Amino acid sequence: MEDGWAYSLLASRRYGDGGYIEGTLYDANSFVAVVEKQISDQHSINFTSIYAQNRRGRGAALTQEVTDLKGRQYNPFWGELNGEIRNSRMRKIEEPIIMLNHYWTISDKTSINTNIGYQFGTSRKHKSR
């Protein structure tokens, strides 16, 4: 923008009711917001925030014997309960990230980028669906 400010927003969704491995659903959302200020021709400062969460059913490592008997797509972590597909190894992950960045153009051949970031959140077992 003419006053040296720039803004960017992004939202996305990814969903899969089942993957290659039996009982491995995937449900994710993500959001990104970025604000940048061009302070001068040599300096700009940028703040970026990312929020991504997902819920997914996990598969199991299989021995060759199990693969030979049940196939590569077999997953002992899932099954049906009351007509509903359930996975005993559901994970829910929410890990926001925030970053502050400073860009300094010293010359046509030299620039310095200084960044600090922080990631926090949770990764936990989740009730299967």
ZADRENZA-350500 format. One line per field, with one value per residue: x, y, z of N, C-alpha, C in turn; residue in three letters. Coordinates in steps of 0.05 Angstrom, whole numbers. Layout:
! ZADRENZA-350500
n_X = X	...
n_Y = Y	...
n_Z = Z	...
ca_X = X	...
ca_Y = Y	...
ca_Z = Z	...
c_X = X	...
c_Y = Y	...
c_Z = Z	...
res = ALA	...
***
This chain:
! ZADRENZA-350500
n_X = 17	7	23	63	48	31	-14	-36	-78	-97	-135	-146	-171	-170	-191	-204	-240	-221	-158	-105	-91	-133	-185	-161	-175	-171	-171	-166	-150	-125	-97	-69	-39	-10	27	61	109	139	191	233	273	312	296	248	194	162	105	83	33	12	-37	-51	-90	-102	-137	-130	-131	-90	-45	-16	49	66	82	116	89	36	23	25	-19	-63	-57	-30	-60	-84	-105	-97	-117	-168	-240	-309	-361	-424	-443	-411	-350	-289	-227	-176	-130	-132	-108	-103	-80	-56	-20	0	40	82	116	167	198	255	278	336	366	428	462	464	484	484	446	410	372	333	304	253	217	161	133	78	29	-14	-10	-47	-81	-143	-214	-242	-278
n_Y = -24	47	74	43	-2	-72	-126	-193	-248	-316	-375	-444	-510	-579	-643	-712	-770	-820	-851	-882	-924	-965	-934	-884	-825	-754	-688	-622	-552	-488	-424	-362	-301	-240	-182	-127	-74	-25	9	42	52	15	-16	-61	-88	-146	-183	-247	-295	-361	-409	-474	-532	-600	-663	-730	-799	-852	-900	-966	-996	-1051	-1121	-1166	-1214	-1201	-1165	-1201	-1233	-1198	-1154	-1092	-1047	-1057	-1040	-1045	-1010	-991	-997	-1017	-989	-993	-985	-943	-918	-923	-900	-921	-892	-836	-770	-703	-642	-578	-524	-464	-413	-357	-303	-254	-211	-178	-141	-120	-83	-74	-63	-69	-120	-141	-163	-168	-211	-215	-256	-277	-328	-365	-425	-460	-499	-558	-629	-684	-744	-759	-763	-815	-811
n_Z = 0	-7	39	60	87	88	80	91	86	97	91	99	84	94	82	93	89	93	87	49	82	122	161	171	178	161	181	175	189	171	185	166	181	161	172	148	151	114	132	115	55	65	109	136	174	198	218	230	237	249	251	258	258	267	261	264	245	264	233	238	248	210	213	168	166	182	140	97	110	117	83	55	69	117	183	250	288	280	274	275	314	340	288	270	244	279	307	348	357	352	339	360	341	356	342	346	314	321	292	288	243	217	163	131	84	66	23	-50	-54	-3	52	113	151	208	255	301	333	359	379	402	438	432	429	428	450	422	426	389	328
ca_X = 0	23	34	84	37	21	-30	-42	-93	-101	-149	-149	-183	-163	-208	-205	-255	-205	-134	-96	-93	-160	-191	-143	-186	-155	-188	-147	-155	-102	-101	-44	-42	16	27	89	112	164	199	249	282	330	285	220	188	140	95	69	20	2	-52	-59	-99	-112	-147	-125	-130	-64	-42	3	71	58	102	112	68	10	19	19	-45	-85	-53	-16	-79	-96	-99	-110	-126	-195	-261	-336	-376	-451	-445	-394	-321	-274	-199	-167	-106	-137	-92	-111	-56	-61	6	4	67	83	143	173	221	265	294	353	381	452	471	452	495	484	422	408	345	334	277	248	192	153	113	66	4	-18	-13	-58	-100	-170	-236	-246	-305
ca_Y = 0	72	83	25	-26	-94	-145	-217	-268	-341	-396	-468	-533	-604	-664	-738	-788	-844	-851	-907	-943	-966	-920	-861	-800	-730	-664	-600	-524	-471	-395	-347	-272	-227	-153	-117	-45	-16	32	58	36	-6	-31	-68	-106	-163	-200	-269	-314	-385	-427	-498	-554	-623	-687	-752	-827	-863	-927	-982	-1010	-1079	-1141	-1179	-1235	-1188	-1155	-1224	-1243	-1178	-1134	-1067	-1027	-1065	-1022	-1057	-989	-981	-1017	-1005	-991	-983	-976	-920	-924	-910	-906	-918	-876	-809	-748	-675	-625	-549	-513	-438	-403	-328	-295	-226	-211	-152	-143	-96	-83	-57	-55	-87	-147	-150	-159	-183	-218	-223	-267	-291	-341	-380	-444	-471	-513	-585	-653	-702	-764	-747	-783	-822	-803
ca_Z = 0	-10	65	69	101	71	96	77	101	84	106	82	96	81	95	80	105	96	70	37	104	133	185	176	169	164	183	183	182	177	181	167	179	159	170	144	149	101	148	97	32	75	131	139	197	190	239	218	256	236	268	243	275	252	275	245	254	258	225	254	234	207	207	142	169	181	113	80	117	116	62	63	79	143	206	274	306	274	272	276	340	335	260	264	242	301	308	376	358	341	350	355	343	353	348	334	311	317	284	283	225	209	139	129	59	70	-4	-70	-50	25	68	138	161	236	261	326	331	382	373	426	432	443	412	448	442	418	424	361	319
c_X = 18	35	55	74	28	8	-35	-57	-97	-116	-150	-160	-175	-178	-206	-219	-240	-181	-129	-99	-121	-163	-174	-155	-167	-173	-171	-157	-130	-109	-74	-52	-15	12	56	88	139	171	215	257	300	317	255	217	162	131	78	58	8	-13	-60	-67	-107	-120	-143	-124	-103	-65	-21	26	63	83	97	90	40	3	12	-10	-68	-81	-40	-35	-91	-86	-113	-122	-155	-214	-288	-348	-403	-455	-428	-365	-307	-245	-189	-142	-110	-119	-104	-87	-64	-35	9	33	65	112	145	199	229	283	309	370	404	462	457	461	493	458	424	379	347	305	276	220	186	131	104	41	3	-18	-22	-76	-128	-191	-240	-275	-324
c_Y = 25	81	64	0	-47	-114	-170	-236	-293	-360	-420	-491	-558	-626	-689	-757	-814	-843	-878	-930	-942	-949	-896	-836	-777	-706	-641	-573	-509	-442	-381	-317	-259	-197	-144	-87	-39	10	52	41	13	-24	-37	-88	-121	-180	-222	-287	-336	-401	-451	-519	-577	-646	-710	-779	-839	-892	-941	-992	-1039	-1097	-1153	-1200	-1223	-1177	-1178	-1234	-1223	-1157	-1109	-1046	-1034	-1046	-1034	-1036	-980	-1005	-1002	-1009	-978	-971	-952	-928	-908	-918	-901	-901	-849	-789	-722	-657	-596	-536	-486	-430	-373	-321	-265	-225	-183	-156	-117	-100	-63	-46	-73	-116	-158	-143	-177	-187	-228	-232	-279	-303	-358	-399	-457	-487	-541	-605	-675	-723	-751	-769	-790	-815	-825
c_Z = 0	17	76	83	80	90	78	96	84	102	87	98	80	96	79	98	110	77	58	57	116	158	191	164	174	162	193	173	187	170	184	164	180	157	167	141	137	115	132	73	42	96	129	162	190	214	225	240	240	257	251	263	257	271	255	259	246	249	242	236	233	202	179	143	168	153	94	85	111	94	73	75	106	165	231	293	300	272	272	304	335	307	252	264	264	298	336	379	344	355	342	360	338	361	334	333	307	311	280	266	218	184	135	103	62	44	-24	-67	-22	38	93	145	189	243	289	323	356	373	399	419	444	421	431	435	441	416	395	354	316
res = MET	GLU	ASP	GLY	TRP	ALA	TYR	SER	LEU	LEU	ALA	SER	ARG	ARG	TYR	GLY	ASP	GLY	GLY	TYR	ILE	GLU	GLY	THR	LEU	TYR	ASP	ALA	ASN	SER	PHE	VAL	ALA	VAL	VAL	GLU	LYS	GLN	ILE	SER	ASP	GLN	HIS	SER	ILE	ASN	PHE	THR	SER	ILE	TYR	ALA	GLN	ASN	ARG	ARG	GLY	ARG	GLY	ALA	ALA	LEU	THR	GLN	GLU	VAL	THR	ASP	LEU	LYS	GLY	ARG	GLN	TYR	ASN	PRO	PHE	TRP	GLY	GLU	LEU	ASN	GLY	GLU	ILE	ARG	ASN	SER	ARG	MET	ARG	LYS	ILE	GLU	GLU	PRO	ILE	ILE	MET	LEU	ASN	HIS	TYR	TRP	THR	ILE	SER	ASP	LYS	THR	SER	ILE	ASN	THR	ASN	ILE	GLY	TYR	GLN	PHE	GLY	THR	SER	ARG	LYS	HIS	LYS	SER	ARG
***
